[in-house]
Structure formats: structure tokens, C-alpha cells
Amino acid sequence: MNMPRETPQDAWTDIEHRALRDALGAFATGVTVVTALDPDGRAIGLTVNSFNTVSLDPPLILWSLSLASPNLEAFRQASHFAVNVLAADQQAISERFAQRNSDKFFDIGWREGRGGTPLLDGCCAVLECRNEIQHAGGDHLIFIGRIESCSRMDKAPLVFHGGRYRILGDG
């Protein structure tokens, strides 16, 4: 008996939004803050867990940003951005950069990286990237960056799983 096949688009329309969020939340991710300079030279940044490696040769990473983000155009235009991989003791920084307040950098240690991009102090790792490729992806824009410099500290990472922050080794 031949049954009509569901197209992938039809399958997605039947998934409940909360069920999808819960299923995606089962995948543990690191927590990052992506930073750049806006066209006026002001530091911008936001908490991102949609970060991943694309390639080692050439060294490429990706992350995505909602098309509804007020920072979208600034990140599109930025020549460089940095992916700051947060350490276990930086949950407050993650929470600050997840908010839409105006001065996220107040009283936070950082230094200038390539293209003036803010590099946050105390992170597990920092990847300085040239803003190389952008792709439309549903309700997000996918940024692919070419890593121009990186550094790493021997610190435990901040992890997000099941809708809450976790530290590796906790139950």
C-alpha cells in the first residue's frame, strides 16, 4: 500500500512550539557572548548558544541571530566579531548579555581585539573572527566567521541544558 509521504515542511507545521523547544533543550550547549562594534563604534554583544565549528581548514565557526534582533544590522555590517566562551563562574555575564539593556559592558572587564571587537576577560576561550559569510536560515541569519586568532584558559565552561545553566560534573 502506498501512503502519501509527508514533506518536511508539513511535518514541521504539526510540531508544537514548546515540544520543539524542549527537544532542542535536550542538547547541552556551551554558553557564549558574541561581541562586535556597531557602525558608530559602540561595543555590542549578546548571549548566544547557537555556536558551532564548521571547519578546521580553513578555520570557520558559525552562530545565528534572530531576524527580529535589534542588533541584526550592526552584526551584519561588523567587519569582525568575537565569540567569548563563558566560564562556569560567568553566569551573571550570560544573563546580562541576554537582556536588552543599553550598556551591557558597564563594569565588565574587556580589551580590544581585531577590528576593535570587545574581548571579555575571564572566559574559557575567545575566538576572534572576520565576519565572512551570512546565510538566511528561517527566522535567523547564520553568520560564518573565519577565525583569525584564538586563546584558551584552563577553566570549566558554563553549560546550558534543559532550560537551565549547568556546570560540568554536577548532577
ABEGO torsion letter per residue (X at the ends): XBBBBBBAAAAAAABBAAAAAAAAAABBBBBBBBBBBBAAGBBBBBBBABBBBABAOBBBBBBBBBAABAAAAAAAABABBBBBBBBAAAAAAAAAAABABABAABGBBBBBBBGGBBBBBGBABBBBBBBABBBBBEABBBBBBBBABBBBBBBBBBBBBGGBBBBBGBX
